[in-house]
Amino acid sequence: MKRRIFISTGEVSGDWHGSILIQALQNSARQRDLELEILALGGDRMVAAGATLLGNTVGIGSIGLVEALPYVLPTLLVQWRAKQQLKKFPPDLVILIDYVTPNIGMGYFTKRQLQVPVIYYIAPQEWVWSFNDKNTQAIAGFTDRILSIFPQEAKYYAEQGAQVKWVGHPLVDLMDRVPDRATARQQLGISSEDLVVVLLPASRSQELKYLLPVMLQTAKLIQAQLPQVKFWLPLSLEKYRPNVERLLSQYGVKADVVSHPSQLVIRAADLVLSKSGTVNLETALLNVPQVVIYRVSTVTAWIARHLLHFYIPFMSPPNLVQMKAIVPEFLQEAASPESVSQACLELLLNERSRQQMLYNYAEMRNCLGGNGAIERVATEILDALPVNNLN
């Protein structure tokens, strides 16, 4: 029996989550004697997992109002092409992964025109920054079920009238598979005595512009206090290498720029200085101290604050799980090299501060659900396949 599933996502993290989901779906389908055809908007990782790509959305994502403008037309074009294909080859089920604005449009299209079930897995974080109730109402309206990875997310969407199931966070299992610190260092050629700080500035091109200069200025201040420190910078996309190497040269910072899996490099680190995003939760589950920063353009920041009255209690996932300050965060003007470097040095030099963060990580992990989240997601999705729509 062959069933067709369409998955829509974007950006590096969505492609990664999508690829892991596809693997779990294929494994669960084999146990049910089902043959799956996966169509997708995503990236190369999803293709490697077995998807037929209807459009590549990894390189056309952004955060911020002004920053998003160059990507509007490319996103609309990719989605238009995908919709034409879906009209010809309708799926049995649609899965949306994050990617808020594009996926709201895709959700409306698939629900109204294709009239197939829609599942949102890793729903947009409206539960954190909900200044746009229309987005929340839209998501609750066109989804048949939301598979939630955070307890607070499940509570929020349920209160909005959505059908929600909390499945736990898939990163719990995935980070358990990463080699331990000693093995990671051995594989990367890092000595056990080396003091290593990992810089993670970007999964989007805009983040190189706004975040990497701050990180490199911070790196110089750290090195002034700790001359023995070594910096590593894993690339999220190889296409960023020329810009990264140019900025390293410009700011006079030496760093190993590598294409190794970021999780392996993080595991080997003494400290991670990172942008805000999924990688913060990966770092916490890998038990490595971290400092988080984020910046957008001054125009976007002004509009968000003064016109949209945008406010978030925290921005990094480890702090959002319990709404508790576990890791230091520096947003916009607060992300100065002086302030960020002080927070980094505190974690590098003060063992008590490091141990307190690791203790808080353990508490946070207990709130993310038990092992087996991705298998639970696959089961929910396959159970939702309509029984009367066979291809």
SERO-4910 file (N, C-alpha, C, O; in steps of 0.05 Angstrom, whole numbers):
BEGIN
 pado doro    nc1    nc2    nc3   cac1   cac2   cac3    cc1    cc2    cc3    oc1    oc2    oc3
  Met    A     17    -24      0      0      0      0     18     25      0     35     27     17
  Lys    A     13     43    -19     30     67    -21     14     91    -13     -8     96    -21
  Arg    A     26    108      5     14    132     14     32    156      9     57    153     11
  Arg    A     21    178      3     36    202     -4     34    223     18     11    230     26
  Ile    A     56    232     28     57    253     50     73    276     40     95    273     28
  Phe    A     63    300     44     77    325     37     86    339     63     71    343     81
  Ile    A    112    346     64    124    360     87    134    387     77    148    389     58
  Ser    A    125    408     92    134    435     85    149    448    108    139    450    130
  Thr    A    174    456    102    190    469    122    210    487    108    211    488     83
  Gly    A    227    501    123    247    518    112    270    522    131    268    515    154
  Glu    A    292    533    121    316    540    136    330    514    145    321    492    142
  Val    A    354    518    156    372    496    163    360    478    184    360    453    181
  Ser    A    349    489    205    338    473    227    314    457    217    310    434    225
  Gly    A    297    469    201    273    455    191    281    432    173    269    410    175
  Asp    A    301    435    157    311    414    140    322    391    156    317    368    150
  Trp    A    335    398    178    347    377    196    324    362    210    324    337    210
  His    A    305    376    222    283    363    235    267    347    215    258    324    221
  Gly    A    263    357    191    248    343    170    262    317    162    248    297    158
  Ser    A    288    317    160    303    293    152    300    271    174    297    248    167
  Ile    A    301    279    199    299    260    221    270    249    221    266    225    226
  Leu    A    251    266    217    223    257    216    219    237    193    206    216    197
  Ile    A    230    242    170    227    224    147    238    196    153    226    176    147
  Gln    A    261    196    166    273    170    174    255    155    193    251    131    190
  Ala    A    244    169    212    225    156    231    200    146    218    190    125    223
  Leu    A    189    163    199    165    154    185    170    129    168    154    111    167
  Gln    A    193    129    154    199    105    138    202     80    155    193     59    147
  Asn    A    215     83    178    218     60    196    191     50    206    186     26    206
  Ser    A    174     69    214    148     61    224    130     49    202    115     31    207
  Ala    A    133     60    178    117     51    156    124     22    148    106      6    142
  Arg    A    149     16    149    158    -12    143    145    -32    162    138    -54    155
  Gln    A    142    -24    187    130    -42    207    101    -46    202     89    -65    211
  Arg    A     88    -27    187     60    -30    180     55    -39    151     33    -40    142
  Asp    A     77    -47    138     75    -55    109     64    -33     92     49    -38     73
  Leu    A     72     -8     99     64     15     83     87     24     66    110     23     75
  Glu    A     82     33     42    103     46     26     96     76     25     74     84     17
  Leu    A    116     92     32    111    121     33    125    135     10    148    129      3
  Glu    A    111    155     -1    124    173    -20    123    200     -6    102    211      1
  Ile    A    147    212     -2    150    237     13    156    259     -7    177    259    -20
  Leu    A    138    278    -10    143    303    -25    149    325     -4    139    325     18
  Ala    A    166    344    -12    174    363      8    183    390     -3    193    392    -25
  Leu    A    179    410     14    194    435     12    214    434     35    207    433     58
  Gly    A    240    436     28    260    433     49    288    436     37    293    455     22
  Gly    A    306    417     44    333    420     34    346    393     30    333    372     28
  Asp    A    373    394     27    388    370     20    387    347     40    387    324     32
  Arg    A    385    354     65    383    333     85    357    316     82    357    292     85
  Met    A    335    330     75    310    315     70    312    298     45    300    277     44
  Val    A    326    308     25    330    292      1    346    267      8    339    245     -1
  Ala    A    367    270     23    383    247     31    367    227     47    373    203     46
  Ala    A    347    237     62    330    218     77    309    205     60    296    186     70
  Gly    A    305    214     35    287    200     18    264    217      6    246    206     -7
  Ala    A    264    243     11    243    260      1    248    268    -28    271    270    -37
  Thr    A    226    272    -42    227    285    -69    222    314    -65    200    322    -56
  Leu    A    242    331    -71    240    359    -64    224    374    -86    231    372   -110
  Leu    A    204    389    -77    189    406    -96    200    434    -96    192    451   -113
  Gly    A    218    440    -79    231    466    -78    250    468    -54    244    456    -33
  Asn    A    273    481    -58    292    484    -36    287    510    -21    289    531    -32
  Thr    A    281    507      5    274    531     21    295    537     43    291    554     60
  Val    A    318    522     42    338    526     63    350    553     63    356    565     84
  Gly    A    355    564     39    370    589     37    353    614     35    364    636     29
  Ile    A    327    611     39    310    635     34    294    643     59    271    652     58
  Gly    A    307    638     83    293    645    108    307    669    121    330    674    116
  Ser    A    292    682    138    303    705    153    286    710    178    264    700    180
  Ile    A    298    726    196    283    736    219    284    766    218    305    778    214
  Gly    A    261    779    221    260    808    220    244    818    197    242    805    176
  Leu    A    231    841    200    213    853    180    229    862    155    223    854    133
  Val    A    249    879    160    265    889    138    281    867    125    283    865    101
  Glu    A    292    849    142    309    828    132    294    808    114    306    796     96
  Ala    A    268    806    118    252    786    103    246    795     75    239    779     58
  Leu    A    247    821     70    238    832     44    251    819     20    237    813      0
  Pro    A    277    814     19    290    802     -4    280    774    -10    284    763    -32
  Tyr    A    268    761     10    261    733      8    231    729      2    223    706     -2
  Val    A    216    750      1    187    747     -4    181    735    -31    167    715    -33
  Leu    A    192    747    -52    186    736    -79    197    708    -83    183    691    -94
  Pro    A    222    702    -76    232    675    -78    215    654    -64    211    632    -73
  Thr    A    205    662    -40    189    643    -24    162    639    -38    153    616    -41
  Leu    A    150    660    -48    124    658    -62    127    641    -87    110    625    -94
  Leu    A    149    644   -101    154    629   -126    157    599   -120    146    582   -134
  Val    A    173    593   -100    178    565    -93    151    552    -84    145    530    -92
  Gln    A    135    567    -69    110    556    -60     90    553    -83     75    533    -84
  Trp    A     90    572   -101     72    570   -124     78    545   -141     60    530   -149
  Arg    A    104    540   -145    111    516   -160    103    491   -146     94    471   -158
  Ala    A    107    490   -120    100    467   -104     70    462   -105     61    439   -107
  Lys    A     54    483   -103     25    481   -104     15    469   -130     -4    454   -130
  Gln    A     28    477   -152     20    466   -178     25    436   -178      9    420   -189
  Gln    A     48    427   -167     54    398   -166     34    384   -148     26    361   -154
  Leu    A     27    396   -126      9    383   -107    -19    381   -118    -34    362   -112
  Lys    A    -27    399   -135    -53    397   -148    -53    372   -167    -74    359   -170
  Lys    A    -31    367   -180    -29    344   -198    -27    318   -182    -38    297   -190
  Phe    A    -12    319   -160     -7    295   -144    -15    300   -115      3    303    -98
  Pro    A    -41    301   -109    -49    308    -82    -39    288    -61    -39    264    -66
  Pro    A    -30    298    -38    -20    280    -17    -44    270     -1    -66    280     -2
  Asp    A    -38    249     15    -58    239     34    -58    255     60    -78    255     74
  Leu    A    -35    267     65    -31    281     91    -10    302     87      9    299     72
  Val    A    -13    325    101      6    347    100     18    351    128      4    351    148
  Ile    A     44    354    129     58    360    154     73    387    151     88    390    132
  Leu    A     68    405    169     82    431    170    101    431    193     95    423    215
  Ile    A    126    441    187    146    443    208    155    472    210    168    482    192
  Asp    A    148    485    233    157    513    239    152    531    215    131    529    202
  Tyr    A    171    549    208    170    565    184    144    581    182    128    577    163
  Val    A    139    598    200    112    608    207     97    620    183     76    610    176
  Thr    A    107    642    172     90    656    152     86    639    127     63    636    118
  Pro    A    107    628    115    103    611     91     85    587     97     68    580     80
  Asn    A     87    575    120     72    551    126     42    558    133     25    541    129
  Ile    A     37    582    142      9    589    145     -5    590    118    -27    580    115
  Gly    A      9    602     98     -2    602     71     -5    574     60    -25    568     47
  Met    A     15    557     65     13    530     55     -9    514     70    -22    497     58
  Gly    A    -12    520     95    -33    506    110    -61    513    100    -78    495     96
  Tyr    A    -66    538     94    -92    546     83    -96    533     56   -118    523     50
  Phe    A    -76    533     39    -78    521     12    -85    491     14   -104    482      1
  Thr    A    -70    476     29    -73    447     30   -100    439     43   -112    419     36
  Lys    A   -108    455     62   -133    449     76   -157    455     58   -176    440     56
  Arg    A   -157    479     46   -180    489     31   -182    477      3   -203    469     -6
  Gln    A   -159    476    -11   -160    467    -39   -155    437    -42   -168    425    -59
  Leu    A   -138    426    -26   -133    397    -28   -150    381     -9   -155    357    -14
  Gln    A   -160    394     12   -179    382     31   -167    356     42   -180    335     42
  Val    A   -143    358     52   -130    335     65   -123    343     94   -121    367    100
  Pro    A   -118    323    111   -111    329    139    -84    344    140    -66    339    125
  Val    A    -83    363    159    -58    378    163    -49    375    192    -64    380    211
  Ile    A    -24    367    195    -12    365    222     11    385    224     28    387    206
  Tyr    A     11    400    246     34    419    250     52    406    271     44    401    294
  Tyr    A     76    401    263     97    389    281    118    411    285    129    421    265
  Ile    A    125    417    310    142    440    317    128    465    308    137    479    289
  Ala    A    107    472    321     91    495    315    107    521    320    124    521    338
  Pro    A    101    542    305    114    568    311    111    577    340     91    570    352
  Gln    A    131    591    350    131    598    378    113    622    385    121    641    398
  Glu    A     88    620    375     68    641    382     64    642    412     56    662    423
  Trp    A     68    619    425     64    618    454     85    634    469     81    640    493
  Val    A    106    642    456    127    659    468    122    688    462    122    705    480
  Trp    A    118    694    436    117    722    427     91    730    415     90    749    399
  Ser    A     69    718    422     44    722    408     35    751    408     20    760    426
  Phe    A     44    766    388     34    793    384     17    794    359      6    815    352
  Asn    A     13    771    346     -4    769    323    -24    746    327    -19    723    319
  Asp    A    -47    753    339    -67    733    345    -78    720    320    -88    697    321
  Lys    A    -76    734    297    -85    722    272    -70    697    265    -81    678    255
  Asn    A    -43    698    270    -27    674    265    -36    651    282    -39    628    272
  Thr    A    -40    656    307    -49    635    326    -76    624    317    -79    599    316
  Gln    A    -94    641    311   -121    632    303   -120    616    277   -135    597    273
  Ala    A   -102    625    258   -100    611    233    -89    583    237   -100    563    227
  Ile    A    -68    580    253    -56    554    259    -76    536    272    -79    512    265
  Ala    A    -90    546    292   -110    530    306   -133    522    287   -146    501    291
  Gly    A   -139    540    267   -162    535    250   -157    514    228   -174    497    223
  Phe    A   -133    514    216   -130    496    193   -116    470    200   -115    452    184
  Thr    A   -105    468    224    -92    443    232   -112    423    244   -130    431    259
  Asp    A   -109    398    236   -125    377    249   -112    369    276   -126    360    294
  Arg    A    -86    372    278    -73    366    303    -46    380    303    -32    381    283
  Ile    A    -39    390    327    -12    400    332      3    381    349     -6    373    371
  Leu    A     26    372    340     44    354    356     65    372    369     83    382    356
  Ser    A     62    376    394     77    397    409    102    385    422    101    363    432
  Ile    A    124    401    421    149    391    432    155    404    459    172    395    473
  Phe    A    140    425    466    143    438    492    117    437    508     96    441    496
  Pro    A    118    433    534     93    433    550     78    459    548     53    459    545
  Gln    A     92    482    549     79    508    548     66    512    521     45    525    519
  Glu    A     79    502    500     68    504    473     42    489    471     22    500    461
  Ala    A     41    465    482     16    449    482     -6    463    497    -29    463    487
  Lys    A      0    474    520    -20    488    536    -31    512    521    -55    516    520
  Tyr    A    -13    528    509    -21    552    495    -40    546    471    -62    557    470
  Tyr    A    -33    527    454    -49    521    431    -75    507    438    -96    511    425
  Ala    A    -75    491    459   -100    479    468   -120    500    478   -144    498    473
  Glu    A   -109    521    491   -126    543    501   -138    558    477   -158    572    480
  Gln    A   -125    557    454   -135    571    430   -154    554    414   -164    562    393
  Gly    A   -160    530    424   -180    513    412   -169    492    393   -184    478    379
  Ala    A   -142    490    391   -130    470    373   -130    442    386   -131    439    410
  Gln    A   -130    422    369   -126    394    378    -96    390    381    -81    391    361
  Val    A    -87    385    405    -59    385    411    -51    359    426    -66    349    442
  Lys    A    -27    348    419    -16    327    434     13    333    440     29    339    421
  Trp    A     21    333    465     49    337    472     64    311    468     58    291    481
  Val    A     85    311    451     99    287    445    127    287    457    141    266    456
  Gly    A    136    309    469    163    311    479    182    321    457    174    325    434
  His    A    207    326    465    225    339    446    244    318    433    257    302    447
  Pro    A    246    318    407    262    298    393    292    301    398    307    282    395
  Leu    A    301    325    407    329    329    412    340    312    435    364    307    437
  Val    A    322    304    453    330    288    476    344    263    466    366    256    475
  Asp    A    331    249    447    343    225    436    367    231    418    387    218    420
  Leu    A    364    251    402    384    257    382    411    265    395    432    257    385
  Met    A    410    280    416    435    288    429    447    265    445    471    265    450
  Asp    A    431    246    453    441    222    466    459    206    447    477    191    456
  Arg    A    455    209    421    471    194    402    498    206    395    515    194    383
  Val    A    502    231    404    528    245    398    549    233    416    545    228    440
  Pro    A    573    227    405    595    216    421    601    233    446    596    257    446
  Asp    A    612    221    466    619    236    491    642    255    485    654    255    464
  Arg    A    648    271    505    668    293    502    695    282    493    707    293    475
  Ala    A    705    261    507    731    251    501    732    240    472    752    245    458
  Thr    A    711    226    464    711    215    437    709    237    416    722    236    396
  Ala    A    692    257    422    689    279    403    716    294    399    724    300    377
  Arg    A    730    298    421    756    312    419    776    294    404    792    305    388
  Gln    A    775    269    408    793    251    394    788    251    364    806    252    348
  Gln    A    762    251    357    754    251    329    762    277    315    768    277    291
  Leu    A    761    299    330    767    325    318    796    333    321    805    354    310
  Gly    A    812    317    335    840    323    338    845    345    358    864    360    356
  Ile    A    828    347    378    831    367    399    843    354    424    833    334    434
  Ser    A    864    366    434    877    355    458    858    358    483    842    377    484
  Ser    A    862    340    502    845    341    526    852    366    542    836    375    559
  Glu    A    876    378    538    883    402    553    875    428    540    875    449    552
  Asp    A    866    427    514    859    451    500    834    464    512    815    451    520
  Leu    A    835    491    513    811    506    521    797    515    495    808    531    480
  Val    A    773    505    490    760    509    465    733    524    468    717    517    485
  Val    A    731    546    453    706    561    451    695    558    423    709    563    404
  Val    A    670    549    421    657    546    395    639    570    389    623    578    406
  Leu    A    642    581    365    626    603    356    605    593    336    612    579    317
  Leu    A    580    599    341    558    590    324    541    614    316    521    620    329
  Pro    A    549    629    295    535    654    289    512    652    270    495    671    271
  Ala    A    509    631    254    490    635    232    480    609    220    495    590    215
  Ser    A    453    608    217    441    589    198    428    604    175    418    593    156
  Arg    A    427    631    178    416    649    158    438    670    150    454    677    167
  Ser    A    437    679    125    458    697    116    457    724    132    478    736    136
  Gln    A    433    733    140    431    758    154    446    757    181    456    777    191
  Glu    A    448    732    192    460    730    219    490    733    217    503    742    237
  Leu    A    502    726    195    531    731    192    536    762    194    555    770    206
  Lys    A    518    777    182    522    806    181    519    819    209    535    836    216
  Tyr    A    499    810    224    493    823    249    506    810    274    510    823    294
  Leu    A    513    784    272    522    770    295    552    763    295    565    765    316
  Leu    A    563    756    272    591    747    272    610    769    280    629    764    295
  Pro    A    606    795    271    624    815    281    625    818    311    646    822    323
  Val    A    601    816    324    600    818    353    615    794    365    630    798    385
  Met    A    611    771    354    625    747    365    655    749    362    670    741    380
  Leu    A    664    760    340    693    762    335    705    783    354    728    780    363
  Gln    A    691    805    358    701    825    377    702    813    405    720    818    421
  Thr    A    681    797    412    680    784    437    704    764    440    716    762    461
  Ala    A    709    750    418    731    730    418    758    743    425    774    732    439
  Lys    A    762    767    413    787    781    419    790    789    448    812    788    460
  Leu    A    768    797    460    768    804    489    773    780    506    787    781    526
  Ile    A    761    757    498    766    732    513    795    724    511    808    716    531
  Gln    A    806    726    487    834    718    482    853    736    497    875    727    505
  Ala    A    846    761    501    863    779    517    866    770    545    887    773    558
  Gln    A    845    757    556    846    747    584    857    718    585    869    710    604
  Leu    A    851    703    564    859    675    562    873    669    536    861    660    517
  Pro    A    899    676    534    913    674    509    914    645    497    918    642    473
  Gln    A    910    625    514    911    597    505    886    588    492    885    566    481
  Val    A    864    604    492    839    594    481    840    590    451    854    604    437
  Lys    A    826    569    442    824    563    414    795    564    405    777    554    419
  Phe    A    790    577    382    763    581    373    757    562    349    774    558    332
  Trp    A    734    550    350    724    533    328    698    545    318    682    555    334
  Leu    A    694    543    292    669    554    280    659    534    260    668    534    237
  Pro    A    639    517    268    627    499    248    607    514    231    591    529    240
  Leu    A    608    509    205    591    522    185    564    507    184    563    482    183
  Ser    A    542    522    184    516    510    180    512    504    150    499    484    143
  Leu    A    523    521    133    522    517    104    550    524     93    561    544    101
  Glu    A    560    507     76    587    511     65    589    537     49    610    549     47
  Lys    A    566    546     38    567    571     23    575    596     39    582    616     28
  Tyr    A    573    594     66    581    616     83    611    618     87    620    638     98
  Arg    A    627    598     79    655    598     85    670    623     75    685    635     91
  Pro    A    666    633     50    681    657     42    676    681     59    695    695     67
  Asn    A    651    686     67    644    709     84    656    706    112    666    725    123
  Val    A    654    681    122    665    676    149    695    681    149    705    694    167
  Glu    A    709    670    130    738    673    129    746    701    125    766    710    136
  Arg    A    731    716    109    736    745    105    734    760    131    751    777    137
  Leu    A    713    755    146    708    769    171    729    761    192    738    778    208
  Leu    A    737    736    193    758    728    211    784    743    206    797    753    224
  Ser    A    790    746    180    814    761    173    811    790    180    830    803    190
  Gln    A    788    801    175    783    830    180    786    836    210    797    857    217
  Tyr    A    777    818    227    778    824    256    802    812    269    806    815    293
  Gly    A    819    798    254    844    788    264    840    765    285    855    764    304
  Val    A    820    748    280    815    726    298    821    699    283    813    695    260
  Lys    A    836    682    297    842    656    286    822    636    296    817    634    320
  Ala    A    810    621    278    790    601    285    791    578    265    797    582    241
  Asp    A    786    554    275    783    531    257    755    531    245    736    526    260
  Val    A    753    537    220    727    537    206    723    510    194    737    501    176
  Val    A    703    495    204    700    467    197    672    461    187    653    476    192
  Ser    A    670    439    173    643    430    163    634    405    178    616    391    169
  His    A    647    398    200    639    376    216    611    381    227    602    404    230
  Pro    A    596    360    234    570    364    247    573    382    272    591    377    289
  Ser    A    556    402    274    559    421    296    557    408    323    570    417    342
  Gln    A    540    388    325    536    374    351    562    362    361    568    362    385
  Leu    A    578    350    343    603    338    351    622    360    361    636    355    381
  Val    A    623    382    348    641    404    356    632    416    382    649    422    400
  Ile    A    606    419    386    595    429    411    603    411    434    612    421    455
  Arg    A    600    385    430    607    366    452    636    369    461    642    364    484
  Ala    A    653    376    442    682    378    449    689    405    462    712    408    471
  Ala    A    670    423    464    676    451    472    676    454    503    664    438    517
  Asp    A    690    475    512    688    484    540    666    505    543    654    508    564
  Leu    A    660    519    521    640    539    521    630    543    492    645    541    473
  Val    A    604    549    490    592    556    464    582    584    465    566    591    483
  Leu    A    590    601    445    578    627    442    561    626    416    572    622    395
  Ser    A    535    629    420    517    622    398    495    642    393    488    658    411
  Lys    A    485    642    369    460    657    363    437    642    378    440    620    387
  Ser    A    414    656    379    391    643    391    378    625    371    375    632    347
  Gly    A    370    601    380    357    582    363    358    554    374    365    549    397
  Thr    A    351    535    357    351    506    365    377    497    376    378    480    393
  Val    A    399    509    365    426    501    374    430    505    404    446    492    416
  Asn    A    415    524    416    418    529    445    408    504    461    420    497    481
  Leu    A    386    492    451    376    468    465    395    445    460    399    429    478
  Glu    A    406    443    436    426    422    431    449    424    450    458    404    462
  Thr    A    459    449    453    482    454    471    475    446    500    492    434    514
  Ala    A    451    453    509    443    447    536    441    416    540    451    406    560
  Leu    A    430    402    520    427    373    523    454    359    520    458    336    529
  Leu    A    474    373    508    501    362    506    518    370    530    541    363    532
  Asn    A    505    385    548    517    392    574    542    409    572    562    405    585
  Val    A    540    429    554    563    448    550    553    476    558    532    485    548
  Pro    A    567    491    575    559    518    582    558    536    557    572    531    537
  Gln    A    540    556    558    536    573    534    528    601    541    517    606    563
  Val    A    532    619    522    522    646    523    508    651    496    518    642    475
  Val    A    485    665    497    468    668    473    465    697    467    462    714    484
  Ile    A    468    704    441    463    731    432    445    731    408    442    711    394
  Tyr    A    432    754    403    417    758    378    414    788    372    411    804    389
  Arg    A    416    794    346    412    821    336    397    820    309    401    802    293
  Val    A    381    840    305    369    845    278    376    874    271    390    888    286
  Ser    A    367    884    248    373    911    240    359    931    260    340    924    273
  Thr    A    371    954    262    360    975    280    331    983    272    315    989    289
  Val    A    326    982    245    299    989    236    279    968    245    258    975    256
  Thr    A    286    942    242    268    921    251    264    922    281    241    919    290
  Ala    A    285    927    295    283    929    325    264    951    333    248    948    351
  Trp    A    267    975    320    250    998    327    221    992    321    203    997    338
  Ile    A    215    980    298    187    974    291    176    954    310    153    957    319
  Ala    A    191    933    317    182    913    336    175    925    363    154    918    375
  Arg    A    192    943    372    188    954    399    166    975    400    149    975    418
  His    A    166    993    381    149   1017    383    123   1015    368    103   1028    376
  Leu    A    122    998    347     97    995    332     82    969    339     58    969    341
  Leu    A     98    948    341     85    922    347     85    915    377     72    896    385
  His    A     99    931    392    101    927    421    110    898    427     99    884    444
  Phe    A    130    890    412    140    863    414    155    859    440    172    875    448
  Tyr    A    149    837    454    162    831    479    164    801    482    145    786    476
  Ile    A    188    791    490    191    763    497    204    761    524    223    776    530
  Pro    A    195    742    541    208    739    567    236    728    564    254    736    579
  Phe    A    240    709    545    266    698    539    267    692    509    246    691    496
  Met    A    291    689    498    292    683    470    304    655    464    299    644    442
  Ser    A    319    644    482    332    618    476    316    595    488    305    597    510
  Pro    A    314    573    473    297    551    482    303    540    510    284    534    524
  Pro    A    329    538    519    333    528    546    319    545    567    309    535    587
  Asn    A    318    571    563    304    589    582    274    588    580    259    594    599
  Leu    A    264    581    556    236    580    551    222    556    563    198    557    569
  Val    A    237    534    566    224    509    575    211    513    602    188    505    606
  Gln    A    224    526    621    213    530    647    208    560    653    202    568    675
  Met    A    212    577    632    210    606    635    229    614    658    221    627    677
  Lys    A    254    605    655    274    610    676    300    616    663    308    604    643
  Ala    A    315    635    675    341    644    664    362    623    670    375    625    691
  Ile    A    366    605    651    387    584    654    413    593    641    434    589    652
  Val    A    410    604    617    434    613    602    433    643    599    411    655    595
  Pro    A    456    657    599    456    686    594    448    693    566    457    680    547
  Glu    A    430    713    563    421    722    537    427    752    534    425    767    552
  Phe    A    435    759    509    440    787    503    427    793    477    435    783    456
  Leu    A    406    810    478    390    817    454    395    846    445    395    864    462
  Gln    A    399    849    420    402    875    407    424    892    420    447    883    420
  Glu    A    419    916    430    440    933    440    455    920    464    478    926    469
  Ala    A    441    903    479    454    890    502    476    871    493    493    864    509
  Ala    A    476    863    468    496    845    457    521    860    450    529    860    426
  Ser    A    534    872    469    559    887    465    582    867    470    579    850    487
  Pro    A    604    870    456    627    852    461    636    852    490    644    831    500
  Glu    A    635    875    503    643    877    531    626    860    549    635    844    566
  Ser    A    599    863    547    581    848    564    582    818    558    582    802    576
  Val    A    582    812    532    582    783    524    608    770    533    607    747    543
  Ser    A    630    783    530    656    771    538    657    766    568    668    746    577
  Gln    A    646    785    584    645    781    613    629    756    620    638    741    638
  Ala    A    607    752    607    591    728    613    606    703    605    605    683    619
  Cys    A    620    704    582    636    681    573    658    675    593    662    652    600
  Leu    A    673    695    601    695    691    620    685    681    647    699    665    659
  Glu    A    662    689    655    651    679    680    647    649    679    654    635    698
  Leu    A    638    639    656    633    610    654    659    595    649    661    571    655
  Leu    A    679    608    637    704    595    632    722    593    657    737    575    661
  Leu    A    719    613    675    737    616    698    725    608    725    739    602    743
  Asn    A    698    609    726    685    605    752    671    577    752    650    574    739
  Glu    A    683    559    765    672    531    766    645    530    778    628    513    769
  Arg    A    639    547    797    613    547    810    591    555    790    570    543    789
  Ser    A    597    575    773    578    584    753    573    562    732    550    558    724
  Arg    A    594    548    725    591    526    706    574    504    717    556    494    704
  Gln    A    579    497    742    564    475    754    535    482    758    517    465    756
  Gln    A    529    507    764    502    516    768    486    514    741    463    505    741
  Met    A    499    521    719    486    519    693    481    489    687    460    483    676
  Leu    A    500    472    692    497    444    686    474    432    703    459    414    694
  Tyr    A    472    440    728    450    431    745    423    440    734    404    424    733
  Asn    A    422    465    725    397    475    713    390    461    687    367    456    681
  Tyr    A    411    453    672    406    438    648    392    411    655    373    404    641
  Ala    A    401    398    676    389    372    683    359    376    691    343    359    683
  Glu    A    353    397    705    325    402    712    308    407    687    286    397    684
  Met    A    320    423    669    306    430    644    300    405    627    278    401    616
  Arg    A    320    387    626    317    363    610    294    346    620    279    334    604
  Asn    A    289    346    646    267    330    657    240    340    648    220    326    651
  Cys    A    239    365    638    214    377    630    208    373    600    188    382    589
  Leu    A    226    359    586    224    356    557    212    330    549    210    324    525
  Gly    A    203    314    568    191    288    561    212    267    559    236    272    558
  Gly    A    203    242    560    222    219    559    232    214    531    226    228    512
  Asn    A    249    193    529    259    185    503    237    175    485    216    167    494
  Gly    A    243    175    459    224    164    440    205    184    427    185    176    415
  Ala    A    211    210    429    193    230    419    188    227    389    166    228    379
  Ile    A    210    224    373    207    223    344    191    198    335    177    199    315
  Glu    A    194    176    350    177    153    344    148    158    350    130    148    336
  Arg    A    143    173    372    115    180    378    103    198    356     80    195    349
  Val    A    119    216    346    110    234    325    103    217    300     82    221    288
  Ala    A    121    199    292    116    182    269     91    166    272     75    163    253
  Thr    A     86    155    296     62    139    301     37    157    298     18    148    285
  Glu    A     37    181    309     14    199    307      9    205    278    -15    206    270
  Ile    A     29    210    263     26    218    234     14    195    218     -5    199    203
  Leu    A     25    171    221     15    149    206    -13    141    214    -29    132    198
  Asp    A    -19    144    240    -47    139    250    -66    158    237    -90    152    235
  Ala    A    -57    182    230    -75    203    219    -80    200    189    -96    215    178
  Leu    A    -66    182    176    -71    178    147   -100    169    143   -109    150    155
  Pro    A   -114    182    125   -142    175    119   -143    146    109   -127    138     92
  Val    A   -163    131    118   -165    103    109   -180    101     83   -179     80     71
  Asn    A   -193    122     74   -209    120     50   -198    137     27   -212    145      9
  Asn    A   -171    141     28   -159    157      7   -134    143     -3   -112    154     -1
  Leu    A   -138    119    -14   -116    103    -22   -107    110    -50   -124    116    -68
  Asn    A    -81    110    -55    -70    116    -82    -62     90    -96    -53     90   -118
***
